[in-house]
Amino acid sequence: MPREKVNEEEAMRRMKELLKEGAVMLSETCPICGLPLFRLKNGDVVCPIHGKVYIVSSDEEAREVEISEIIKLVEYEAVKRLKDMLGEGMEPSEALVWLRIVEEVERIRSLREGRASSTSRQGTPQKSP
């Protein structure tokens, strides 16, 4: 797959900014444009042009990241709609629909986090009482 062409001047400017901000250049490259990736102080990995990226080692990991990002997007949109509707004097029934969506997102996130922590504990020997 051909890589996306980038404005070299803009890329260099952004890479310099990242380094000045304390980011660390990694050996991995962006799958879209081929530029080096950077790890920020907060641990996020970013491409100077495309922003946050995820480094995954399997299709399963890629699916988990995609699901997590979709959940974040649904939550963001629901909260945004609630906020917009509050300013417009929404109907209570409309508010309930969006509140239920936010609650369901939280429930899904909680279930996924519980599953992830139980999976990570499976490989750890447990003490008998």
N, C-alpha and C positions, 0 to 999 in steps of 0.2 A: 504494500500500500504506500503510495507516495506521501511524503511528509508535507505538511502545510508550510508555505513560504512565510517567513516573518520579516518584519522591518528590522534589519540588523542594528540600526542605530537605536531604535526603541528598545530592543532586546538588551543591548549593552548597557544602556542607561538604567534599565530596570534591574539588571544583574548587579550593577555597581551599588544601587540603592539597597538591595537585599544584603549585600556583603557589609555595607556601612551600618545596617541595622542589626548586624550580628548573626545573620543567617550563615549556614554552612553549606557549601556546594557539595553535592553528592555525586557519586559515579553514575547513578541512574539518569536516564534522559526521558524527557517528555515523549510519550508515544505519538503525540500529534505533530509536534514541530521539531523534535530532536534536540532541543536546548537542554542544558543540564538542569536537574532539579535541585532545590534548596530546602534544607530543614530549618524552619524558623525556631526561635527560642522557645515557643510554646509547644514545639514538637510537630506541628503541621508541616507537610511536605507540599511545596508549591513549584509551579512552573512560572518563570518570570512573565510569560505572556498569558497563559491560560488559568493561572490561579491554583487553587487547592487541587491536589491529585492524591490518589491512593495507590500505594504500592501493595499489590496482592501477589500471592504465590500460587493461587489455585482458582479454578472457576467458582468453587464454593465460597471462597473469600470474596470474590468479585460480586457474587449474588448478595452476600450479606451486606456489603457496602452499598450496593444499589438499593436494597430494601430499606436500609437505614436512612439513606438520603431521601427516598420517597416518603417515608414516615415524617421526616423533618419538614418536607415541602407541604404535605397535607396539613400538618399542625400549623405551620406558618400561614397558609392560606385561610384556614378556619379562624385563627385569631385575628388576622387582618380583616376578614369579612365582619367579624363581630365588632371590631373597633369602628369600621366604616359605618356599620348599621346603627351603632349606638349614637353616632353623631347625627344620623338621619331620623332618629326616633323609630326604631324598628318595632315590628309586631312581636309580642312575647313568644308566639309560636315559632317565628323565624329564629329568635335568639336561642330557643331550646334546641333546635336542630343543630346549630353550630356549636353550642355547648356540648351536646352529645358527641359530636364528631371529635372535639378536643378531648373529651373523656375517653373515647374509644382509642384515640391515639396514645394517650397515657397508659391505658390498659395493655395495649399491644406492646408498647415499649417496655413496660414492667415484665410482661411475660417473656419477651425476648431476652431481657437482661437476666432473668431468672434461669432461662435455658442456657444462656452463655456461661453463667457462673457454675451451674451444675455440670456442664460439659467440661469446664476446666478443672473441676474437682474430681472427675472420674479418673484421671490419671494420677491423682495424688493418694497415696495410701492413707487410710483413716485409722485412728486409734480405736480400739475396742473399749467400751466403758468398763 
